Amino acid sequence: MQPRRTIAETPVRRGERVLVRVDYNVPLEAGEVTDDRRIRASLPTIGNLLERGACVLLLSHLGRPKGQVRPELSLRPVARRLAHLLPEHPVRFVEAFDGPSAAPAVAQAQPGDVLLLENLRFHPGEERNDPDYAAGLARLGELFVSDAFSICHRAHASVVGIAATLRAVAGLALAAELRALAPLLAIDRTSPEPPRPFALVAGGAKVSDKIGLLEALIPRLDVLLIGGAMAYTFLRARGEPTGRSRVEEDRIELAARLLALAEQHGSRVVLPHDHVVAPSLDAPPEAVEVVREIPADRMGLDVGPSTRSLYTKRLRAVHTAIWNGPLGVFERPPFAEGTRAIAHAFAELAERGGTAVVGGGETAAAAERFGVAQRVSHVSTGGGAFLKFLEGKPLPGVAVLEPAEG
């Protein structure tokens, strides 16, 4: 992939109005932000612009209002949190979510001001990439900076439409994502060691969410470690009992094909061989047990200790690894140990000089929960964008950005 010009390489004059597409799609509870990681991820780009005296106009969405105004999805609480994180600069919330309505507030902005517009998805033109809506937003600024990797797979007005009018460059967070992920696309069977051996840890609920990723990476992997609920679909494809575990019945044949694809390319697939099971997710602690074979009245909710040991041993033998999807219901202590073990194995891989990349919302949350987010090589802010990028598919929000010189 051709590198993209970044805001650090782009002249910005004092007082220039710079539109920055960020991803402030953050969880709210009782009108307050409960996880500000995505807000904090945008601070380097905002700080870079403020140091040069720009007027920073932030654009984001929150949730899925489907083109309707929904007060509970307002970005006002996000503006309050951002103001707390930027105490030395005025942060103003603009209730408008289209260009013409926001124009009066933008006209009053001074160098060093930060303005956050209301949730763009309140307008139906955002998700439709309506040219008139995009042009109205573009007229608010003089330069467009994309700093939201997590929505770069969406061809929305504030992601690609604005770039039809304004010069468009990458923000610092987006540039960091591309630098971290692009080398992974080049690893294949002809790659020297390092970066091989190359591993993928795939977890989460559904095989169907990762079809493209698995099809793209299996021919290039040395080892594939599978966990989470999706493991039970693969185990069923191998004819093993899964009890009441979550199985995608309509994906069993697909799982069998993916196992055959791995065998064809010499990629070793490792599935759980012991399991932490319970009658239900809310079962009392005394009902949780470790088994080799899942009983008919139990469901698998985490990988067992022997599987944890095997998976961490496998990761000690690789140089590059990607992790997408938790291995169990890690939010519940009885079912957290598999995910915790992988988190620490990834941190250890990075600390011994390997490349350990974590991606996906739940996986990033797990890395944070288990204290390894700062220890791994990279934690991607993307979910769908992360998967699409590693599948080798072009991302519309990246394609519209200016290429880097040289």
KEROMI-169658 format. One record per atom (N, C-alpha, C): residue in one letter; x, y, z. Coordinates in steps of 0.1 Angstrom, whole numbers, padded with zeros to 4 digits, always signed. Last residue first. Layout:
AXYZ ...
//
This chain:
G+0077+0109-0026 G+0088+0101-0025 G+0085+0086-0023 E+0049+0120-0005 E+0059+0122-0016 E+0071+0113-0014 A+0020+0101+0000 A+0032+0107+0005 A+0042+0109-0006 P-0012+0108-0014 P-0001+0099-0012 P+0011+0107-0007 E-0041+0120+0003 E-0030+0123-0006 E-0018+0113-0004 L-0069+0098+0006 L-0059+0107+0011 L-0048+0109+0002 V-0087+0080-0004 V-0090+0094-0008 V-0079+0103-0003 A-0080+0055+0008 A-0078+0057-0006 A-0079+0072-0011 V-0090+0056+0033 V-0076+0058+0031 V-0073+0061+0017 G-0117+0053+0030 G-0112+0064+0038 G-0098+0066+0037 P-0119+0028+0017 P-0123+0041+0010 P-0117+0053+0017 L-0094+0004+0017 L-0103+0012+0026 L-0106+0025+0019 P-0091-0026-0002 P-0089-0012+0000 P-0099-0005+0009 K-0082-0057+0015 K-0091-0049+0007 K-0089-0034+0009 G-0067-0074+0030 G-0061-0068+0017 G-0070-0060+0009 E-0075-0082+0054 E-0079-0090+0042 E-0073-0086+0029 L-0066-0061+0069 L-0058-0073+0069 L-0062-0084+0058 F-0087-0043+0063 F-0073-0040+0059 F-0065-0053+0059 K-0109-0056+0075 K-0109-0054+0060 K-0094-0051+0055 L-0102-0056+0102 L-0104-0069+0095 L-0102-0067+0080 F-0100-0028+0107 F-0089-0037+0110 F-0090-0050+0102 A-0127-0021+0101 A-0116-0016+0093 A-0103-0024+0095 G-0141-0034+0122 G-0143-0038+0108 G-0132-0033+0099 G-0122-0020+0142 G-0129-0033+0143 G-0130-0038+0129 G-0094+0000+0152 G-0104-0005+0143 G-0110-0018+0146 T-0074+0007+0168 T-0086+0012+0172 T-0098+0007+0163 S-0049-0017+0177 S-0056-0010+0166 S-0070-0005+0172 V-0020-0015+0194 V-0034-0019+0196 V-0042-0010+0186 H+0013-0029+0190 H+0002-0020+0186 H-0011-0025+0189 S+0030-0044+0207 S+0035-0035+0196 S+0025-0025+0192 V+0022-0042+0242 V+0022-0048+0229 V+0027-0039+0219 R+0021-0024+0264 R+0033-0033+0263 R+0034-0041+0249 Q-0001-0010+0267 Q+0011-0003+0265 Q+0023-0011+0263 A-0020-0031+0272 A-0021-0022+0260 A-0009-0014+0257 V-0020-0047+0294 V-0009-0050+0284 V-0010-0040+0272 G-0039-0050+0314 G-0027-0042+0316 G-0016-0044+0306 F-0063-0062+0310 F-0053-0070+0316 F-0039-0063+0316 R-0078-0041+0299 R-0083-0047+0312 R-0071-0054+0319 E-0065-0037+0275 E-0066-0026+0285 E-0069-0032+0298 A-0071-0061+0262 A-0057-0057+0264 A-0056-0046+0275 A-0098-0059+0262 A-0092-0070+0270 A-0077-0066+0272 A-0102-0039+0244 A-0107-0037+0257 A-0100-0047+0267 A-0092-0051+0221 A-0085-0039+0226 A-0089-0037+0241 T-0111-0070+0218 T-0098-0074+0220 T-0090-0063+0226 E-0134-0055+0213 E-0134-0064+0225 E-0119-0067+0228 G-0125-0042+0188 G-0130-0035+0200 G-0129-0043+0213 G-0095-0049+0171 G-0109-0052+0174 G-0113-0046+0187 G-0061-0062+0176 G-0071-0054+0169 G-0085-0059+0172 V-0027-0062+0182 V-0040-0065+0188 V-0050-0056+0181 V+0004-0076+0175 V-0006-0066+0171 V-0020-0071+0176 A+0037-0079+0180 A+0024-0084+0186 A+0014-0073+0184 T+0068-0089+0170 T+0057-0080+0166 T+0044-0086+0171 G+0096-0092+0192 G+0087-0096+0181 G+0077-0086+0179 G+0112-0085+0214 G+0116-0080+0201 G+0107-0084+0189 R+0102-0092+0238 R+0114-0099+0234 R+0118-0095+0219 E+0079-0077+0240 E+0091-0073+0248 E+0103-0081+0245 A+0062-0090+0223 A+0066-0077+0219 A+0079-0073+0227 L+0058-0114+0238 L+0063-0114+0225 L+0069-0101+0220 E+0046-0103+0262 E+0060-0109+0262 E+0066-0111+0248 A+0022-0095+0252 A+0031-0085+0258 A+0045-0091+0258 F+0011-0120+0244 F+0014-0110+0234 F+0024-0099+0239 A+0009-0132+0269 A+0018-0138+0259 A+0021-0128+0248 H-0011-0116+0280 H+0003-0115+0286 H+0013-0122+0276 A-0033-0123+0264 A-0028-0109+0265 A-0014-0108+0270 I-0035-0150+0268 I-0031-0145+0255 I-0026-0131+0256 A-0043-0149+0295 A-0031-0156+0292 A-0026-0151+0278 R-0068-0136+0294 R-0057-0130+0301 R-0043-0136+0297 T-0083-0155+0279 T-0080-0141+0273 T-0068-0135+0281 G-0083-0175+0299 G-0078-0177+0286 G-0074-0164+0279 E-0095-0163+0322 E-0081-0167+0322 E-0075-0170+0308 A-0122-0157+0324 A-0113-0146+0319 A-0099-0151+0316 F-0144-0169+0336 F-0141-0172+0322 F-0131-0162+0315 P-0148-0160+0362 P-0145-0174+0360 P-0141-0178+0345 P-0151-0131+0357 P-0139-0137+0362 P-0137-0152+0360 R-0164-0118+0327 R-0168-0126+0339 R-0155-0133+0345 E-0152-0107+0305 E-0158-0098+0315 E-0162-0105+0328 F-0145-0128+0289 F-0135-0123+0298 F-0140-0113+0308 V-0155-0155+0278 V-0163-0143+0283 V-0155-0136+0294 G-0126-0161+0257 G-0137-0165+0266 G-0145-0153+0269 L-0108-0151+0240 L-0109-0165+0240 L-0121-0170+0249 P-0116-0122+0218 P-0113-0129+0231 P-0115-0144+0231 G-0101-0111+0188 G-0112-0118+0194 G-0108-0124+0207 N-0072-0112+0173 N-0085-0106+0171 N-0096-0115+0177 W-0038-0107+0170 W-0048-0112+0179 W-0061-0105+0176 I-0009-0118+0153 I-0021-0109+0153 I-0031-0115+0163 A+0027-0119+0155 A+0014-0125+0158 A+0003-0114+0158 T+0060-0130+0148 T+0049-0120+0145 T+0036-0127+0148 H+0075-0150+0158 H+0081-0137+0157 H+0070-0126+0155 V+0069-0179+0180 V+0067-0171+0168 V+0074-0157+0169 A+0071-0193+0203 A+0079-0198+0192 A+0077-0190+0179 R+0053-0184+0221 R+0067-0181+0224 R+0076-0185+0213 L+0029-0193+0211 L+0033-0179+0209 L+0047-0176+0212 R+0030-0220+0221 R+0031-0217+0206 R+0035-0203+0203 K+0027-0214+0248 K+0039-0221+0243 K+0041-0218+0228 T+0001-0204+0248 T+0012-0195+0252 T+0026-0201+0248 Y-0012-0227+0241 Y-0013-0215+0232 Y-0001-0206+0236 L-0007-0245+0262 L-0003-0248+0248 L-0002-0236+0240 S-0019-0232+0283 S-0005-0235+0284 S+0001-0237+0270 R-0046-0231+0275 R-0039-0219+0278 R-0024-0221+0277 T-0051-0259+0275 T-0051-0252+0262 T-0044-0238+0264 S-0050-0264+0303 S-0040-0270+0294 S-0039-0264+0280 P-0071-0247+0312 P-0057-0244+0316 P-0047-0251+0307 G-0096-0241+0285 G-0091-0246+0298 G-0076-0244+0300 V-0114-0213+0273 V-0105-0224+0271 V-0099-0228+0284 D-0148-0207+0281 D-0134-0202+0281 D-0126-0215+0277 L-0173-0218+0279 L-0172-0203+0281 L-0158-0198+0282 G-0193-0244+0267 G-0179-0239+0269 G-0179-0224+0269 M-0220-0256+0286 M-0216-0248+0275 M-0201-0244+0278 R-0238-0287+0293 R-0229-0277+0296 R-0225-0269+0284 D-0251-0311+0287 D-0259-0300+0294 D-0250-0289+0299 A-0233-0328+0275 A-0245-0323+0267 A-0252-0312+0274 P-0199-0319+0283 P-0211-0326+0285 P-0223-0320+0277 I-0170-0318+0264 I-0181-0309+0269 I-0193-0318+0271 E-0140-0332+0276 E-0151-0333+0266 E-0164-0326+0272 R-0124-0321+0296 R-0118-0324+0283 R-0129-0325+0272 V-0132-0294+0318 V-0135-0307+0312 V-0127-0309+0299 V-0137-0276+0347 V-0128-0278+0336 V-0130-0293+0331 E-0167-0258+0359 E-0157-0269+0359 E-0148-0269+0347 V-0191-0242+0379 V-0180-0240+0368 V-0170-0251+0370 A-0206-0244+0400 A-0211-0251+0389 A-0201-0250+0377 E-0196-0228+0420 E-0195-0242+0422 E-0199-0250+0410 P-0204-0202+0411 P-0190-0207+0409 P-0189-0222+0411 P-0236-0204+0393 P-0228-0201+0405 P-0214-0207+0403 A-0242-0191+0359 A-0241-0202+0369 A-0233-0198+0381 D-0245-0174+0338 D-0248-0169+0352 D-0247-0180+0363 L-0241-0189+0316 L-0232-0178+0319 L-0233-0173+0333 S-0247-0223+0325 S-0251-0211+0318 S-0240-0200+0322 P-0234-0246+0333 P-0247-0248+0327 P-0252-0235+0320 A-0199-0244+0321 A-0209-0242+0331 A-0223-0244+0325 V-0164-0249+0315 V-0178-0250+0312 V-0187-0247+0324 V-0134-0246+0300 V-0141-0241+0312 V-0156-0241+0309 H-0117-0273+0284 H-0127-0262+0284 H-0132-0258+0298 D-0092-0286+0261 D-0100-0286+0274 D-0107-0273+0275 H-0084-0281+0236 H-0086-0295+0240 H-0091-0297+0254 P-0090-0257+0210 P-0090-0260+0225 P-0092-0275+0227 L-0069-0261+0181 L-0082-0259+0187 L-0081-0262+0202 V-0047-0250+0157 V-0048-0255+0170 V-0061-0251+0177 V-0034-0256+0125 V-0046-0251+0133 V-0046-0258+0146 R-0007-0247+0106 R-0011-0256+0117 R-0023-0249+0125 S-0006-0247+0072 S-0008-0239+0084 S-0013-0248+0095 G-0003-0259+0047 G+0007-0262+0058 G+0006-0253+0070 H-0022-0256+0029 H-0011-0246+0029 H-0001-0249+0040 Q-0040-0277+0034 Q-0035-0275+0020 Q-0022-0266+0020 E-0047-0271+0060 E-0040-0283+0057 E-0033-0282+0044 A-0062-0247+0055 A-0050-0247+0064 A-0041-0259+0061 L-0083-0258+0040 L-0075-0248+0034 L-0061-0247+0042 A-0095-0274+0059 A-0089-0281+0048 A-0080-0271+0041 L-0105-0255+0076 L-0095-0264+0081 L-0088-0271+0070 L-0123-0243+0059 L-0111-0235+0064 L-0101-0244+0069 R-0142-0263+0056 R-0134-0259+0044 R-0121-0251+0048 A-0152-0264+0081 A-0145-0276+0076 A-0136-0272+0064 A-0164-0239+0082 A-0153-0242+0092 A-0145-0254+0087 L-0184-0244+0064 L-0174-0234+0061 L-0162-0236+0070 E-0200-0263+0077 E-0193-0266+0065 E-0182-0257+0061 I-0208-0246+0098 I-0200-0258+0101 I-0193-0262+0089 R-0225-0226+0096 R-0211-0223+0092 R-0202-0235+0095 D-0250-0230+0106 D-0249-0228+0091 D-0235-0225+0087 E-0246-0232+0133 E-0249-0244+0125 E-0247-0242+0110 E-0224-0220+0153 E-0231-0215+0141 E-0234-0227+0132 V-0228-0226+0187 V-0223-0231+0174 V-0231-0225+0163 R-0222-0223+0221 R-0227-0216+0209 R-0220-0221+0196 S-0227-0254+0239 S-0219-0242+0235 S-0225-0236+0222 R-0239-0276+0249 R-0248-0264+0247 R-0240-0252+0243 G-0217-0299+0234 G-0227-0296+0244 G-0237-0285+0240 T-0199-0306+0215 T-0198-0292+0220 T-0209-0289+0230 P-0178-0333+0204 P-0190-0328+0211 P-0188-0314+0216 E-0164-0332+0170 E-0163-0333+0185 E-0175-0328+0192 G-0162-0330+0143 G-0170-0341+0148 G-0169-0343+0163 R-0151-0309+0132 R-0142-0320+0134 R-0149-0332+0141 A-0171-0291+0134 A-0167-0295+0121 A-0158-0307+0121 R-0171-0287+0162 R-0182-0295+0156 R-0179-0300+0142 L-0148-0271+0163 L-0148-0284+0169 L-0159-0293+0164 F-0158-0249+0149 F-0147-0257+0143 F-0146-0271+0150 T-0177-0240+0167 T-0181-0244+0153 T-0170-0252+0147 Y-0161-0235+0189 Y-0170-0247+0190 Y-0176-0250+0176 A-0147-0213+0183 A-0139-0225+0184 A-0149-0237+0183 M-0164-0191+0186 M-0162-0197+0173 M-0154-0210+0173 A-0162-0184+0213 A-0173-0193+0209 A-0171-0199+0195 G-0126-0187+0219 G-0139-0180+0218 G-0150-0190+0214 G-0100-0197+0195 G-0107-0197+0208 G-0120-0190+0207 I-0072-0210+0177 I-0086-0206+0177 I-0092-0207+0191 L-0043-0202+0161 L-0048-0206+0174 L-0063-0201+0175 L-0024-0211+0135 L-0036-0205+0138 L-0042-0210+0151 V+0008-0208+0121 V+0000-0214+0131 V-0012-0205+0134 D+0018-0196+0098 D+0025-0208+0103 D+0016-0215+0113 L-0001-0181+0071 L+0002-0184+0085 L+0010-0196+0087 R-0009-0178+0046 R+0003-0172+0049 R+0008-0175+0063 P-0034-0190+0042 P-0023-0194+0033 P-0010-0189+0037 I-0049-0175+0063 I-0045-0189+0065 I-0034-0194+0055 L-0056-0149+0055 L-0044-0151+0063 L-0039-0166+0063 A-0079-0149+0039 A-0068-0142+0035 A-0055-0146+0042 E-0097-0165+0054 E-0094-0169+0040 E-0081-0162+0035 L-0098-0150+0078 L-0092-0163+0078 L-0088-0168+0064 L-0110-0126+0069 L-0097-0126+0075 L-0090-0139+0074 G-0135-0135+0059 G-0125-0128+0050 G-0111-0129+0056 I-0146-0146+0082 I-0144-0154+0071 I-0133-0148+0062 K-0153-0135+0106 K-0139-0135+0103 K-0136-0143+0091 D-0180-0136+0112 D-0174-0123+0113 D-0160-0123+0108 S-0185-0164+0112 S-0189-0156+0100 S-0184-0142+0101 V-0176-0173+0136 V-0168-0176+0124 V-0172-0166+0113 K-0182-0154+0165 K-0187-0159+0152 K-0176-0162+0142 A-0171-0144+0189 A-0183-0152+0189 A-0185-0160+0176 G-0135-0147+0197 G-0148-0140+0195 G-0159-0150+0193 G-0104-0153+0180 G-0115-0156+0190 G-0127-0149+0187 A-0074-0162+0168 A-0087-0158+0164 A-0097-0162+0174 V-0042-0154+0164 V-0051-0159+0174 V-0064-0153+0171 L-0018-0162+0141 L-0030-0155+0143 L-0037-0162+0154 A+0017-0160+0134 A+0006-0166+0140 A-0006-0157+0140 F+0047-0168+0118 F+0036-0159+0118 F+0024-0166+0123 P+0083-0171+0123 P+0070-0177+0122 P+0059-0166+0125 R+0087-0142+0101 R+0081-0155+0105 R+0089-0161+0116 P+0101-0119+0095 P+0090-0118+0105 P+0083-0131+0108 P+0132-0133+0109 P+0118-0128+0110 P+0114-0121+0097 E+0129-0153+0081 E+0127-0153+0095 E+0136-0143+0101 P+0114-0141+0050 P+0125-0147+0058 P+0121-0147+0072 S+0086-0151+0030 S+0092-0142+0039 S+0103-0148+0047 T+0072-0169+0015 T+0085-0166+0010 T+0093-0156+0020 R+0047-0170+0026 R+0055-0182+0027 R+0070-0179+0023 D+0044-0136+0038 D+0039-0148+0032 D+0049-0159+0033 I+0038-0103+0047 I+0043-0116+0052 I+0036-0127+0044 A+0026-0080+0040 A+0037-0085+0031 A+0042-0098+0035 L+0008-0072+0058 L+0003-0076+0045 L+0014-0083+0036 L+0023-0062+0079 L+0017-0076+0080 L+0011-0081+0067 P+0030-0036+0072 P+0040-0047+0071 P+0034-0061+0072 A+0005-0022+0078 A+0010-0024+0064 A+0020-0036+0063 L+0002-0018+0106 L-0005-0029+0099 L+0000-0032+0086 A+0018+0004+0114 A+0018-0008+0122 A+0013-0020+0114 R+0012+0024+0096 R+0026+0020+0097 R+0027+0006+0104 L-0016+0027+0100 L-0011+0022+0087 L+0004+0017+0088 E-0016+0037+0126 E-0023+0024+0123 E-0017+0019+0110 A-0003+0061+0123 A+0003+0051+0132 A-0003+0037+0129 A-0021+0075+0107 A-0008+0072+0102 A-0001+0061+0110 L-0042+0078+0126 L-0044+0070+0114 L-0030+0066+0108 A-0029+0095+0144 A-0033+0082+0149 A-0036+0072+0137 L-0023+0117+0129 L-0012+0110+0134 L-0016+0096+0139 G-0042+0119+0098 G-0038+0123+0111 G-0028+0114+0117 A-0036+0124+0063 A-0038+0115+0075 A-0034+0122+0087 V-0055+0147+0042 V-0042+0140+0047 V-0046+0132+0059 A-0068+0164+0015 A-0071+0154+0025 A-0058+0147+0029 R-0083+0194+0003 R-0071+0186+0004 R-0072+0177+0016 L-0118+0192-0004 L-0107+0197+0003 L-0095+0188+0001 T-0136+0178-0021 T-0135+0193-0022 T-0122+0198-0016 A-0135+0151-0017 A-0138+0156-0031 A-0136+0171-0032 A-0133+0148+0010 A-0121+0148+0003 A-0123+0152-0012 I-0159+0146+0019 I-0153+0159+0021 I-0140+0160+0012 G-0164+0118+0014 G-0171+0129+0006 G-0164+0142+0007 V-0152+0101+0032 V-0147+0102+0018 V-0152+0114+0011 V-0162+0108+0057 V-0150+0099+0056 V-0143+0101+0042 S-0185+0122+0057 S-0174+0128+0065 S-0161+0119+0064 A-0200+0104+0041 A-0197+0118+0037 A-0185+0124+0044 H-0186+0071+0038 H-0196+0081+0043 H-0191+0095+0040 A-0178+0043+0033 A-0178+0054+0023 A-0188+0064+0027 R-0158+0027+0058 R-0171+0032+0054 R-0170+0044+0044 H-0134+0021+0066 H-0140+0011+0056 H-0154+0016+0052 C-0127+0040+0084 C-0121+0041+0071 C-0127+0031+0061 I-0133+0039+0111 I-0144+0040+0101 I-0139+0042+0087 S-0108+0036+0124 S-0119+0026+0126 S-0131+0027+0117 F-0092+0057+0118 F-0090+0045+0111 F-0102+0036+0112 A-0095+0088+0119 A-0104+0078+0124 A-0103+0065+0116 D-0085+0111+0109 D-0078+0105+0120 D-0086+0094+0127 S-0080+0131+0082 S-0087+0119+0086 S-0079+0112+0097 V-0084+0165+0076 V-0075+0155+0082 V-0084+0143+0087 F-0087+0190+0053 F-0093+0179+0059 F-0083+0169+0064 L-0088+0225+0051 L-0080+0213+0051 L-0088+0202+0058 E-0107+0244+0055 E-0097+0247+0044 E-0088+0235+0042 G-0142+0242+0064 G-0128+0242+0066 G-0120+0245+0054 L-0169+0244+0057 L-0165+0249+0070 L-0150+0250+0072 R-0172+0231+0033 R-0171+0246+0033 R-0168+0252+0046 A-0176+0205+0040 A-0163+0209+0035 A-0161+0224+0035 L-0203+0204+0047 L-0193+0202+0057 L-0179+0207+0052 G-0213+0208+0021 G-0216+0217+0031 G-0207+0216+0043 A-0204+0185+0008 A-0199+0198+0004 A-0202+0209+0014 A-0218+0165+0021 A-0204+0165+0022 A-0198+0179+0018 Y-0244+0172+0012 Y-0241+0172+0026 Y-0226+0173+0029 D-0241+0168-0015 D-0244+0181-0010 D-0241+0183+0005 P-0235+0140-0017 P-0226+0150-0021 P-0228+0164-0016 D-0240+0117+0008 D-0247+0127+0000 D-0237+0138-0004 N-0234+0092+0020 N-0224+0100+0013 N-0230+0110+0003 R-0252+0081+0037 R-0255+0079+0022 R-0244+0085+0014 E-0244+0089+0062 E-0242+0075+0058 E-0244+0072+0043 E-0252+0117+0059 E-0238+0112+0063 E-0236+0098+0058 G-0278+0123+0052 G-0268+0124+0042 G-0254+0119+0046 P-0293+0122+0076 P-0293+0110+0067 P-0283+0111+0056 H-0279+0133+0106 H-0283+0137+0092 H-0283+0125+0083 F-0269+0121+0128 F-0283+0126+0129 F-0288+0130+0115 R-0243+0115+0122 R-0253+0105+0118 R-0267+0109+0121 L-0229+0135+0135 L-0231+0136+0121 L-0242+0127+0116 N-0234+0150+0165 N-0234+0137+0159 N-0238+0138+0144 E-0221+0184+0164 E-0230+0173+0169 E-0229+0161+0160 L-0186+0193+0164 L-0200+0193+0159 L-0208+0182+0165 L-0164+0209+0184 L-0169+0196+0181 L-0184+0197+0177 L-0136+0230+0182 L-0151+0229+0181 L-0154+0215+0178 V-0111+0248+0197 V-0115+0234+0193 V-0130+0234+0193 D-0088+0274+0190 D-0101+0269+0195 D-0103+0255+0190 G-0065+0284+0179 G-0063+0276+0191 G-0077+0271+0197 P-0079+0313+0165 P-0067+0303+0165 P-0066+0297+0179 Q-0115+0312+0169 Q-0102+0319+0169 Q-0091+0308+0169 A-0148+0312+0154 A-0136+0305+0160 A-0123+0312+0158 Q-0169+0323+0141 Q-0164+0330+0153 Q-0152+0323+0159 A-0175+0305+0121 A-0170+0318+0117 A-0164+0326+0129 V-0186+0284+0135 V-0173+0282+0130 V-0167+0296+0126 A-0212+0294+0140 A-0203+0291+0151 A-0188+0290+0147 P-0222+0297+0114 P-0220+0308+0122 P-0211+0306+0134 A-0221+0269+0103 A-0212+0280+0098 A-0211+0292+0107 A-0238+0249+0110 A-0226+0251+0119 A-0218+0263+0115 S-0257+0250+0090 S-0261+0254+0104 S-0250+0256+0113 P-0242+0243+0068 P-0248+0256+0068 P-0252+0260+0083 G-0232+0215+0076 G-0224+0227+0073 G-0231+0240+0075 D-0248+0198+0104 D-0246+0201+0090 D-0238+0214+0088 F-0253+0198+0131 F-0246+0186+0125 F-0246+0186+0109 A-0251+0220+0159 A-0254+0217+0145 A-0247+0205+0140 E-0241+0226+0184 E-0253+0217+0183 E-0256+0213+0169 V-0208+0224+0193 V-0217+0230+0183 V-0229+0221+0181 F-0189+0230+0221 F-0198+0220+0214 F-0208+0228+0205 R-0155+0240+0224 R-0169+0244+0222 R-0177+0233+0215 V-0128+0244+0243 V-0135+0234+0236 V-0150+0237+0236 P-0099+0263+0247 P-0114+0263+0247 P-0119+0252+0238 H-0071+0248+0263 H-0077+0253+0251 H-0093+0253+0252 E-0061+0236+0286 E-0055+0249+0282 E-0061+0254+0269 P-0073+0211+0290 P-0076+0222+0299 P-0071+0235+0294 L-0082+0187+0275 L-0075+0198+0269 L-0078+0210+0277 L-0097+0169+0290 L-0084+0164+0285 L-0076+0175+0279 H-0120+0184+0294 H-0112+0179+0306 H-0098+0175+0302 A-0129+0185+0268 A-0125+0198+0275 A-0117+0195+0287 L-0137+0159+0264 L-0125+0164+0257 L-0120+0177+0263 R-0159+0157+0281 R-0147+0149+0284 R-0135+0155+0277 R-0176+0175+0268 R-0172+0178+0282 R-0159+0170+0285 A-0179+0162+0243 A-0173+0175+0244 A-0168+0179+0258 V-0193+0140+0252 V-0179+0138+0247 V-0172+0151+0247 P-0218+0150+0259 P-0209+0145+0269 P-0195+0143+0265 R-0226+0158+0231 R-0223+0168+0242 R-0215+0162+0253 L-0233+0141+0212 L-0219+0142+0215 L-0215+0152+0226 S-0263+0122+0216 S-0256+0135+0214 S-0241+0134+0218 L-0279+0101+0220 L-0267+0098+0212 L-0260+0112+0209 E-0301+0109+0233 E-0293+0101+0241 E-0280+0097+0233 P-0315+0123+0212 P-0307+0131+0223 P-0298+0122+0231 R-0314+0118+0180 R-0317+0110+0192 R-0309+0116+0203 V-0325+0126+0149 V-0320+0131+0161 V-0324+0123+0173 Q-0317+0102+0123 Q-0327+0109+0131 Q-0320+0114+0144 G-0300+0086+0108 G-0305+0098+0102 G-0316+0105+0110 K-0294+0065+0126 K-0301+0062+0114 K-0308+0075+0108 P-0280+0063+0150 P-0293+0070+0150 P-0301+0069+0137 R-0259+0045+0163 R-0266+0044+0150 R-0280+0050+0150 G-0229+0060+0178 G-0240+0051+0177 G-0246+0050+0163 L-0218+0090+0167 L-0220+0082+0179 L-0232+0073+0178 H-0193+0106+0147 H-0206+0100+0149 H-0206+0094+0163 S-0176+0138+0141 S-0177+0124+0146 S-0191+0119+0145 L-0152+0163+0137 L-0164+0157+0132 L-0164+0142+0136 L-0139+0194+0148 L-0139+0179+0150 L-0153+0174+0145 L-0118+0218+0139 L-0132+0215+0138 L-0134+0200+0138 V-0095+0240+0151 V-0097+0226+0149 V-0112+0223+0150 C-0075+0265+0139 C-0089+0263+0144 C-0093+0249+0141 A-0040+0265+0146 A-0051+0262+0138 A-0064+0263+0146 G-0015+0269+0158 G-0025+0280+0158 G-0037+0277+0149 R+0002+0249+0161 R+0004+0257+0149 R-0006+0268+0148 E-0008+0236+0183 E+0006+0241+0184 E+0009+0251+0173 L-0031+0225+0172 L-0032+0236+0181 L-0018+0243+0183 L-0021+0204+0157 L-0027+0215+0150 L-0028+0227+0159 N-0010+0187+0177 N-0002+0191+0166 N-0008+0204+0159 G-0034+0182+0192 G-0023+0190+0198 G-0013+0195+0187 I-0048+0166+0174 I-0054+0179+0179 I-0043+0188+0184 T-0030+0144+0173 T-0033+0152+0161 T-0039+0166+0164 P-0030+0135+0200 P-0018+0140+0193 P-0020+0148+0181 L-0058+0130+0206 L-0051+0141+0212 L-0038+0145+0205 S-0071+0107+0198 S-0071+0118+0188 S-0063+0130+0193 A-0069+0089+0219 A-0062+0086+0207 A-0061+0098+0197 R-0088+0100+0237 R-0073+0102+0239 R-0065+0099+0227 I-0111+0090+0225 I-0109+0104+0226 I-0094+0107+0228 R-0107+0063+0228 R-0108+0068+0214 R-0106+0083+0214 R-0108+0060+0256 R-0096+0057+0248 R-0096+0063+0234 D-0127+0065+0275 D-0123+0076+0267 D-0111+0073+0258 D-0155+0052+0288 D-0142+0047+0282 D-0138+0058+0272 T-0177+0066+0296 T-0171+0056+0305 T-0158+0050+0300 V-0190+0098+0297 V-0182+0089+0289 V-0176+0079+0299 E-0224+0103+0308 E-0210+0105+0310 E-0202+0094+0302 G-0251+0098+0309 G-0247+0110+0303 G-0232+0113+0305 A-0253+0072+0319 A-0259+0083+0327 A-0253+0097+0322 E-0227+0063+0299 E-0236+0058+0309 E-0240+0070+0318 L-0214+0055+0267 L-0219+0065+0276 L-0228+0058+0287 P-0186+0046+0247 P-0197+0042+0255 P-0201+0054+0265 V-0180+0064+0215 V-0176+0059+0228 V-0188+0055+0237 N-0170+0075+0189 N-0181+0066+0191 N-0178+0058+0204 Y-0153+0093+0179 Y-0157+0095+0193 Y-0170+0086+0195 D-0130+0095+0156 D-0140+0085+0160 D-0143+0086+0175 V-0127+0124+0135 V-0123+0115+0146 V-0133+0105+0148 R-0117+0144+0110 R-0127+0133+0113 R-0121+0124+0123 V-0113+0178+0112 V-0106+0165+0116 V-0117+0155+0118 L-0107+0207+0093 L-0117+0197+0097 L-0110+0184+0100 V-0093+0237+0102 V-0090+0223+0098 V-0101+0214+0103 R-0087+0269+0093 R-0098+0260+0098 R-0095+0246+0092 E-0059+0288+0104 E-0065+0279+0093 E-0075+0270+0099 G-0046+0302+0123 G-0060+0305+0120 G-0066+0297+0110 R-0014+0298+0108 R-0022+0302+0120 R-0036+0306+0116 R-0013+0271+0084 R-0010+0284+0089 R-0019+0288+0101 V+0005+0242+0078 V-0008+0247+0084 V-0005+0261+0089 P+0019+0218+0056 P+0019+0231+0062 P+0005+0235+0067 T+0024+0184+0065 T+0015+0194+0058 T+0016+0207+0064 E+0035+0164+0079 E+0042+0168+0067 E+0035+0179+0060 A+0016+0159+0099 A+0030+0164+0103 A+0038+0169+0092 I-0005+0148+0085 I-0006+0162+0090 I+0008+0168+0094 T+0009+0128+0059 T+0003+0130+0072 T+0002+0145+0075 R+0003+0110+0029 R+0008+0122+0035 R+0001+0124+0049 R+0007+0074+0029 R-0001+0086+0028 R+0005+0098+0035 P+0022+0048+0009 P+0021+0056+0021 P+0013+0069+0019 Q+0005+0022-0008 Q+0013+0034-0009 Q+0011+0043+0003 M+0008-0012+0000 M+0000+0000+0000 M+0009+0012+0000 
//
